[in-house]
Amino acid sequence: MLNEKVKKTIEKIKSESHVGGVDVSVETRTPRNIDEVLEAAKHLGENRDYVIKSILAVFLSTFLEKKDPVWLMIVGNPSSNKTTLVELLSPLKDDVFKLDTMTSNPFSSGQRESENPKDLLPLLDGKCFIIKEYGTLFGRSDEMVKQLISDLVAIYDGNYDKHSPTRGTIRYKVYFSHIGAVTPMSLSSRERYMSAVGARLLFLRIEPLGEDEKKDSMDKIWGDETNCNKEKVSKIVCDYCVQLKEEILNGNIISFSSGIKGKLNNLAELMARARGIVMSEQNFFKTEEGDTHNYSEVTDIQIEEPFRALKQLKKFAKCLAVVNQKKEVGDEEIAIVKRIVLSSMPVRRADALKVFSEGQIFTAKTASERLGKNYKTVKRNFDELVALKVLKSEKGDNDKARIYTLRDEFLDIFSPPSFSAEDTATMFGGDIIPI
């Protein structure tokens, strides 16, 4: 018979080396695979594997190459777990720099208030920079938000030069990854400023849990009241990150097949085109019967080249493969990259495009009926996507309503089996109406 002291010691070891049934090595406390990390995250009510994998991938991108940084903005409703999941990395203080908010000119101040000013920028070099809630920044003055965004644009490429009369010219060469979290409402309030960051930010929109998923998450939380907490889950996540970081630093090589390269090329092209800028103006014409018809005419277009997008997606896909403990990027990683691409374009365009998961040919009228959207809104978005060379259009038979189709290079992105209707519904939110 074991005495009471020995029993208590054994129970203590068990409680420290298990989180909701997740085994962790008692000696190293390092998770053995990604499934253990995902299982641990479920005890915080998180069932969406792509979210935690994306966060880990951005963190690991810090150490893969000191170029083409991956900056990800996670967009989700309040209490959607985005902040909780991001904060799991907080204990990695040598590799993570986390802030709740910032004052004006945080990266490099022009004021000399002391002999040793504390610029933020050099503190970020070589780390994963986390802002757990951008809403606290977006709630500041317009001038401060604009300044912050313009600084981020300048910083992204790694070299930042600033001159002020008091401190002279300050030059920093820095590299860091970045994870931010924000609610859709906060993001919308500053959308015109965020568009200035352009191709530098990737987005991931977290879709609401289904009713069954929500119930499962609540049951997990109730069942883990006594033996699971955020600190234990954070320990598992951080141990796994350290393990994978060592693999990267030791020269973990990730390969791409020709087929996967082609898919990433098309995804980068889609992202670059779909987040382009279209300028238009309203015009009108009169018919022979004297009726007046208004129409929108495109006056200018700006489409970024796809090279920066491809470098970002390539690096992100590599890190996803590392997270999944694979040596080659495959369809599992591409599925998450697709979520990023569809989240990184304006929501209204994404809403219009999701109809092509159900078919290949639509008029604006049939698409608006299928999507439950206003006809004029759908047509305007379709016409913008034609101008951006995502869709193509032509007059229907007997000069009937204009029909719209995806350009050939993007067909596979929305067509089964690469994208099921259920997957697309999850990515865009809402239900897909069966044909």
N, C-alpha and C positions, 0 to 999 in steps of 0.2 A: 504493500500500500504506500502511495506517495503521501508525504506529509503535506500539511496545508501550505507551507511556504513554497515548496517545489511546485505545487499545483498553481499557485498564484503567479509564479515566474513563467510557467509554461503558457498560461492564459495571456499574460502580458505580451509575450513574444508573438503569440498567435494574433492578438489584436493589432499589433504594430505591423505585422507582415501580411495582413489581409485587408482588403477594402471591398466589402460586399462580395466576398468570394474570389477576389482577384489576388492570385498568389504573387508575392514579391520576394526575391531572394533575401533571406535574413542577413546574409553577410554583406552583399552589395546594395541591397534594396533597389535593384534596377529591374524594371519590367522586361520581360523576355520578348514581347512583340507588340505590335500596334493594337491587336485585339484587346490586350490587357488595359491599354490606355483608354480605348473606347468604352470598355466595360466600366472602368472607373468613372468616366465622364457621365455615364448614365445615372450614377448615384447623385449627380447634381441636377438631374432632370433633363439631360441633353441626349437626345437620340439621333440627332442629325450628324452623322459621321463626317460629312464633308466640311462642316464648320471647324471642328477641332483639327482635322487634317490640314486645312488651309492655314490655320494659325501656326501650327508646328512648321509647315513648309516655309512660311515667311520668316520665322525665327531662324531656321536652318540656312536660309538664303544669305544670311549675314556672313556665313563662313565659307560659302561655296566659291565665290569669286568676288574680288573687290571692284566690280563694275556692274552696270545695269541693275541698280538696287530695286528690290521689290517693295513697293509701298501699297498696302491694302487697307481700304476703308470698309469696315463691316457695318452694314446698314440693317437695323432690326428694330422692331417695336420695343417699347419699354418692357423690362422684365423678360426679355427674350434670351437671356443667358449670355449675351455677347460680352458684357463687362466681366461677368464671373469667369468666363473661359479665358479671356485675355489676361486677367489677373493671376491665373494659374502659373504664369511664367515669372511672376514677381520675385520669387526667391533666388532667381539666377542673376544676382546683382552684378556679377562681373560681366555679364553679357546683355543685360537688359537695363534700360533707363526709362523709368515710368514716371509720368507726370499727370496730375489731375487738371492743371490749368497753367497758363503762362501770362506774364505781364507783357506790355508792349516792347517791341524790339528784343525778344529774348535771345535770339541766336547770336547777335553781336551788337551790343549797344554802342551808340555814338557818344554817350555821355561818360565823362570821366568823374565818377563820384568817389573814387578811391584810387589808390595807386595800383590796385590789383583787381580790376573789374572781372566779374564772374560771367563770362560769355557761356552760353549754353552749347554752342556748336562743337567745340573741342571735346566736350563731355560725351557727345553722342558717337564719336568716331569709333567704328568697329563694333557697334552695339545694335540691338534691336530697340528702337525708340517706340514707346507705347504711350498713347493718349487714350485713356479708357472711356472718355466721353467728350466728344467734340462739341456737344451742346453747350458746355460751359464756356467755350471759346466763342462759339457763334452768337452767344448772347451778349458779347461785348460790342463796342461801337463799330460802326461801318468802317471807319478809318483803320482801326486796329485789325479787323478781320482782313481787309484788303492788303494791309502791310504784311500780315502773317502769310497769306497765300502767295503774294509776290516773292517773299523770301524763300518759300518752299520751292517755287519754280526755279529760282537761281541756285539753290543748294543742290537740287537733284543730281546734276551732272558732276558733282564732286568738288568743284572749285567755287569758292565764294569770296569775292573781293568787295570791300566796303570802305568808303572814305568819309571821314567826318573831320571838321576843323579841330575838335578837341583831342581826338586820338590818332589822327592821321589815317593812313591806309592800312586796313587790317585784311590779311589774307589767310584763309583756311582751306586746307585740302582735307575733305572728310568723306566718309562712306558709312552709311548705316541703312538698315532696313527699317520699315515703319509699319505699325499696326494702329489704326484708329477705329473707334466705335462711335456710332451716331444713330439717332432715330431718324426715320424718314421725314418727319416734320421739321426737325432741326436742319437737315440737309437741304430740304426744299427752300427754307428761308434764306439760305446762302448759296443757292445753286448758281447764280450768275457769277459769284466770286470763285466758286469751286471749278467752274468751267475753265478758268484761267490756268489751272494746274494741268488741264488737258490730258495728254497722254502719259503723264507721270504717275497717276493714281489708278490702281485697279480697284474694283468694287466687288463686294459679295453681299447680295441681299439675302437675308435669312427669312425664309418663308415660315408662316405660322405652323405650329404643330397641328396635325389632324386630331380629331376627338379621341380616337383610340390611343394615339401617341401621347396625348396630354394626360389621359387617365393612367397609362403605364408609368409616365414620369412622376405623377403624383403618388402612385403606389410605391415607387422606388424611394421617394423622399420619406414617406411615412415608415416604410420598412427599415430605413437606415438611421433612424433617430439616435440610436445608442452606439452604433459601431462605425459610422462613416461621417466625415466632415470634409470641408473644403481643403483643409491643410493636408489631409492624407491623400486626397486626389491630386493636389498640387505636387506633393512629393513624388508620386508615380510619374506625373507628366514631366517634371523637371529631371528626374533620373533618366527617363527615356530620351529627353532632349540632349543631355550630356553624352549619353551613349552614342547617339547619332552624330553629334558634333564631332566626336573623336573619329568616327568612321569617315566623315568628310575631310577632316584635317589629315587623315592618313591616306588620302587619295582615292576615295570611293568613286569609281568611274561609272557613269550612267550613260547608256547608249540609246539610240533612236533607230527604229527601222525606217525604211523609206516610206512605208505607208503612214506611220505616225508623223514623220516630217511633213508629209503632204497635208495631213489634217491640221497640224499646228500652223502651217502656212496659210491655209484657208481661214482658220479661226482668227489669226492675226489680221488678215485682210478684212474680214467681216468687222472686227472690233474697230479698226482704223476708219473704215468707211462709215459705219453706223453711228459713230460719235462725232462725225464731221459737222461743220456749220453750214447751214443753208439760209441765205438771205432772200427774202421774197417781198413782193408788194402786191397790193390788191388792184386789179384792173376790171374793166367791164366791156361788154359789147352788146349791141342791139341786134336782134333778129329781124328778118324781113317783116315779121308781124308786129314789130315795134316793142317786143319784150326786151327787158334789160337783164342780162346775165352777168353775175360777178364771178371772177376767177382769180386765182393766185398765180403769179408769175415769178419764177425763180430769177433773181438778178445776180446772185454771186454764190459761189460754193468754195468752201475750204476743206480739203480732205488731207489728213496727215499721211505721210508715207508709212507703210506697215512695219518698217524695220525695228523701231523702238518697241512696238507692240510684240513683235516676234521674239525679240531678246528677252522681254519680260516673261512672256508665256513659256518660252523654252526653259528659262531658269526656274520658274515656278513649277513646271512639270517635272524637272529633274528632282527638285526638293520633295515633291509629292512621292516620287518613286523611292527616295531615301526613307521617307516616313513609312511607306508601305513595305520597306525592307526588300526592295527589288533592285535588279541591276539594269533593267530596261524599262523605259516609259511605255505603258500600254493603254488599253482602252479605259481601264479604271481611272487612271490619271487624267486622260482626255475628258472623261465625263465631268470631272470637277473643273477643269480648265474651261469647258463650255459654260458652266455656271458663271464663272468669272466674266467671260466674254459677254454673255447676255445681261449680266448685272452692270457691266461697265458702259453700256449705251444708255441714252435717255430712256426713261421708263415708258414714255408714250410710244416710242418707236418699238421697244420690246413688246409692248402690248399688241401693237399692230402685227408684228412678225409672228407671234405665237400661233396665228391662224394657219400658218403653213406647216404646222405639225399635223394638221388634219387633211391636207390636200395640197395640190400643186398649182391650181388655177382658181383665182377669185376675182370678182368685181368688187368695187368698194362697197356696193350694196349688200352682196352676199356675205362679205367679210364682216360688215358692221352688224348684220343680223346674227351671225355665228358668234361674234365676240360680245354682243350686247352693248355696242358702243355707238355713238352718234355717227351718222353717215359722213358728214362733212369732216369730222375729226379724223376718221379712218382714211378718207380720201386724201386729206392734206398730208398725213403721215406717209401714206403710200407714195404720193408724188415726191415727197422729200427723199424717200428711200430709193426711188427711181433716179433722182438727181444725184444721189450719193453712190449709185451703181451697186446697190444691194438687190433691188428688184428691177425687172424689165416690164414694159407694158406695151400694149398694142390695141388697136380698135378690134372689137369683136366682129363676128359675122354680120354682114348687112349693115355695117357702121353702127352697131349697137354699143352698149356701154363698154368702156375700156376694161380690158382684163389685165391682171397683174400676176406675175410669176417670179419665183426666185431665180437669180442668175445661176447658171449651171454649177459654178464652183461652190455654191452654198447649199445645194440640194441635200447633201448627205448630213449636214449639220442638223436639219430638222426632220429628216425622213427616217422611219424605222428601218433597220433595227438599231441604228446608232442613237436615236432618240425616240423613246416610246412616248405616246401621248401623256401617260402618267408622269414620266420624268419631266416633260416640258411643263405640265401643269404645276408641278412642284417648284420648278425654277422660276416661273413667271408669277405664281400665285393664282389661286382660283381654280376652277374646274375646266377641264377640256370637254367640250360637248362632242360625244361620239357621232361619227358620220352615219 
